[in-house]
Amino acid sequence: MVAAALYASESISEITGYSLFARAQVGDNSAGTSGDPELLVGSETDSVAFHTCWDSTPYDFDTGARTVQLTANAGDSGGATWGLQGSSPVSQTYTEATHGALGQVQFRAGMAVPGLVQWSSIFIEWYRNGQIVDSFSRRSGPTVDERGSTEEVAGEEVLVVSTSVKDADKVVIWGKVENEYEQGITPAANDLFAEVFVFPAI
């Protein structure tokens, strides 16, 4: 059984207590191996970063709705693979976490400059011993839209998805993320971001 709740805030909250997280952010919009990353995956203690070029015309920046996937595993393997799919796929695996069964999932769209951050086409599957034991889907996801704003902005929208399953050993999450800002905006690497968090089962 799954329950979902959506809430918004005019500030960026601190999310803690999770087992694994993944992030898609503006970065420096470069597919190289250095500079500010566009994609990160990890735990509360550390993470690994990797790169993609979101938009070849960044003076009017729009990533488009890009498909992402996070596969999180419990147990000694405790790893997570975060990937950007489509015409220029990239992925990275994080292997430094060890944790038990996996439960709640949270999606967040957040921003600190005018623009758009959006999750859509969300799908989650919880597994036990290779079998699906719960699932969730939602067409629209957390969205923060401040395009056209002439004032300083900060805010987030968070979708909390809870499962009654207590012993899931794997969670697979799909969705589409989009980051956009208009001409004249120069965001820092993490000023526009979409995140997903996987929490331990309760």
QUIZI-V30954 format. One record per pair of residues at least 12 apart in sequence whose ideal C-beta (glycine too) atoms are under 7 Angstrom apart, sorted by the first residue. I is the first residue (numbers start at 1). J is the second residue. If there is no record, write none. Layout:
BEGIN
i=I j=J
i=I j=J
END
This chain:
BEGIN
i=1 j=164
i=2 j=134
i=2 j=136
i=2 j=161
i=2 j=162
i=2 j=163
i=3 j=162
i=4 j=136
i=4 j=138
i=4 j=159
i=4 j=160
i=4 j=161
i=5 j=160
i=6 j=142
i=6 j=157
i=6 j=159
i=7 j=158
i=8 j=155
i=8 j=156
i=8 j=157
i=9 j=155
i=9 j=156
i=10 j=154
i=10 j=155
i=11 j=154
i=11 j=155
i=12 j=110
i=12 j=112
i=12 j=154
i=12 j=156
i=13 j=156
i=15 j=106
i=15 j=197
i=16 j=44
i=17 j=199
i=18 j=44
i=18 j=197
i=18 j=198
i=18 j=199
i=19 j=43
i=19 j=97
i=19 j=99
i=19 j=102
i=19 j=198
i=19 j=199
i=19 j=200
i=20 j=43
i=20 j=72
i=20 j=80
i=20 j=97
i=20 j=198
i=21 j=42
i=21 j=195
i=21 j=196
i=21 j=197
i=22 j=40
i=22 j=41
i=22 j=70
i=22 j=80
i=22 j=82
i=22 j=195
i=22 j=196
i=23 j=39
i=23 j=40
i=23 j=193
i=23 j=195
i=24 j=38
i=24 j=39
i=24 j=68
i=24 j=177
i=24 j=193
i=24 j=194
i=25 j=38
i=25 j=189
i=25 j=190
i=25 j=192
i=25 j=193
i=26 j=179
i=26 j=187
i=26 j=189
i=26 j=191
i=26 j=192
i=27 j=51
i=27 j=189
i=28 j=189
i=29 j=53
i=29 j=54
i=29 j=55
i=29 j=58
i=30 j=51
i=30 j=53
i=31 j=51
i=31 j=52
i=31 j=53
i=32 j=51
i=33 j=51
i=36 j=189
i=37 j=49
i=37 j=50
i=37 j=51
i=38 j=51
i=38 j=52
i=38 j=54
i=39 j=52
i=39 j=82
i=39 j=84
i=39 j=92
i=41 j=80
i=41 j=82
i=41 j=92
i=41 j=94
i=42 j=94
i=43 j=96
i=43 j=97
i=46 j=96
i=47 j=94
i=48 j=92
i=48 j=94
i=50 j=90
i=50 j=92
i=52 j=84
i=52 j=88
i=52 j=90
i=59 j=183
i=60 j=182
i=60 j=183
i=61 j=180
i=61 j=181
i=62 j=180
i=63 j=178
i=63 j=179
i=63 j=180
i=64 j=178
i=65 j=120
i=65 j=176
i=65 j=178
i=66 j=84
i=66 j=86
i=66 j=176
i=66 j=177
i=66 j=178
i=67 j=85
i=67 j=86
i=67 j=174
i=67 j=176
i=68 j=83
i=68 j=84
i=68 j=85
i=68 j=175
i=68 j=177
i=69 j=83
i=69 j=85
i=69 j=173
i=69 j=174
i=70 j=82
i=70 j=173
i=70 j=196
i=71 j=172
i=72 j=102
i=72 j=170
i=72 j=171
i=72 j=198
i=73 j=169
i=73 j=170
i=74 j=99
i=74 j=100
i=74 j=101
i=74 j=102
i=74 j=169
i=74 j=170
i=75 j=169
i=76 j=98
i=78 j=97
i=78 j=98
i=78 j=99
i=79 j=93
i=79 j=94
i=79 j=95
i=80 j=94
i=81 j=93
i=99 j=200
i=100 j=200
i=100 j=201
i=101 j=166
i=101 j=167
i=101 j=168
i=101 j=169
i=101 j=200
i=101 j=201
i=102 j=168
i=102 j=171
i=102 j=198
i=102 j=200
i=102 j=201
i=103 j=163
i=103 j=168
i=103 j=199
i=103 j=200
i=103 j=201
i=103 j=202
i=104 j=160
i=104 j=161
i=104 j=162
i=104 j=163
i=104 j=199
i=105 j=124
i=105 j=161
i=105 j=171
i=105 j=173
i=105 j=196
i=105 j=197
i=105 j=198
i=106 j=158
i=106 j=159
i=106 j=160
i=106 j=197
i=107 j=119
i=107 j=122
i=107 j=141
i=107 j=142
i=107 j=158
i=107 j=159
i=107 j=196
i=108 j=142
i=108 j=156
i=108 j=158
i=108 j=195
i=109 j=142
i=109 j=143
i=109 j=144
i=109 j=156
i=109 j=157
i=109 j=194
i=110 j=144
i=110 j=156
i=110 j=193
i=111 j=144
i=111 j=146
i=111 j=153
i=111 j=155
i=111 j=191
i=111 j=192
i=112 j=154
i=112 j=191
i=113 j=153
i=113 j=181
i=113 j=185
i=113 j=187
i=113 j=191
i=113 j=192
i=114 j=146
i=114 j=147
i=114 j=148
i=114 j=149
i=114 j=153
i=114 j=181
i=114 j=185
i=115 j=146
i=115 j=147
i=115 j=179
i=115 j=180
i=115 j=181
i=115 j=185
i=115 j=192
i=116 j=145
i=116 j=147
i=116 j=178
i=116 j=180
i=117 j=144
i=117 j=179
i=117 j=192
i=117 j=193
i=117 j=194
i=118 j=141
i=118 j=143
i=118 j=178
i=119 j=141
i=119 j=142
i=119 j=143
i=119 j=175
i=119 j=177
i=119 j=194
i=120 j=139
i=120 j=140
i=120 j=141
i=120 j=175
i=120 j=176
i=121 j=139
i=121 j=175
i=121 j=176
i=122 j=137
i=122 j=138
i=122 j=141
i=122 j=175
i=123 j=137
i=123 j=174
i=123 j=175
i=124 j=136
i=124 j=161
i=124 j=171
i=124 j=173
i=125 j=172
i=126 j=163
i=126 j=165
i=126 j=168
i=126 j=171
i=127 j=168
i=127 j=169
i=127 j=170
i=128 j=167
i=128 j=168
i=128 j=169
i=133 j=165
i=133 j=168
i=134 j=163
i=134 j=165
i=136 j=161
i=141 j=159
i=141 j=175
i=142 j=157
i=142 j=158
i=142 j=159
i=143 j=157
i=144 j=156
i=144 j=157
i=147 j=182
i=166 j=201
i=167 j=201
i=168 j=201
i=171 j=198
i=173 j=196
i=177 j=194
i=179 j=192
i=179 j=194
END
